Amino acid sequence: MNYTQNMKIFIATFFFAILPVFGLNTEKSYLLLDRCSKTIQEATCFCDAAEPWAYSFQETASPIAEGIVDFHDHLFYFLILVAVTWIMCLIVLSSLKKTCSGTPFTNFGNYAGVLANENRVAKASLKDLNHGSVIEVVWTLTPAFILVLIAFPSFRLLYLMDEIVEPLITVKAVGHQWYWTYEYTDFLEKSSDDGHAISAVQSPASNGLNFESYMKTTDSLEAGELRLLSTDNKVMLPIDTRIRIIATGADVIHSWAVPSLGVKIDAIPGRLNQVSLDINREGTFYGQCSELCGVNHGFMPIQIEAVTLESYVDWLATQE
């Protein structure tokens, strides 16, 4: 669930709790809620790039990225639960130890006996406390049960990330030292049975669309562009469209990674790796090579411009 959806839920809860106080009926509340939610959505500024001292995820823009964030929250629930439980146990044992002053605390069995003498634990047996079958079963099954609760959503997310659906658009990313080249292979020429060349798509790009993408230098940046992240040629992709990214390397191993889209795929020379992508909102998304590939490893960024399908077709028509 992204920031905009959280804001909508908060606004809905707030208005439906407050507006009846001012005498507004349900219909007027719905109209006001819809107007405010649209205003919030239009004014929302997404975090689609790395920021200084950032400690959380970038705003998600694909189902895979949303699944990664949801699994992170799911995992941290158990981590916090275990940590808080352990700290609370330490606090309780420490407070009980102070109340039972005058008796040395040597081991847990001795301490349990002290609690029994102080009428805090009735009929406690050193044998049961030191070699209790129940507690051993509990501290064995509880972690196993927690691991099962973590494993199922983890395996589900892994299978979804590896699933390759039938793509409508295929883009090939080739890593070089130290820049990227992109090929829109859906617009290559195909040969018919009689040997004549026919284009896959009726557009000026029917002979194949490919270009190089270099990082912009600091003195060439324009207003609003990001240092070390902006490129001279963006990768244009449509939203709400099944996309396949094919990655390979031309010299050494690279890694094509865009955090907002939840994508990280190795670009290995002599091998083609692929990943499915489905962008669910417009925007500009940034990434970098995530595999140490040489002295200028930190200077080969990735910039993706997600637009509507109509704008994407118009952009294709302008490419030659």
Buried (B, 14 or more C-beta within 10 A) or exposed (E): EBBBEEBBEEBBEEBEEEBEEEEBEEEEBBEBBEEBBEEBEEEEEBEBBBEEEEEEBBBBBBBBBBBBBBBEEBBEEBEEEEEEEEEEEEEEEEEBBEEBEEBEEEEEBEBBBBBBEEEEBEEBEBEBBEEEEEEEEEEEEEEEEBEEBBEEBBEEBEEEBEEEEEBEBBBBBBBBBBBBBBBBBBBBEEEEEEEEEEBBBEBBBBEBBBBEBBBBEEEEBEEEEBEBBBBBBBBBBBBEBBBBBBBBBBEBBBBBBBBBBBBBBBBBEEEEBBBBBBBBBBBBBBBBBBBEBBEEBBBBBBBBBBBEEEBBEEBBEEBE
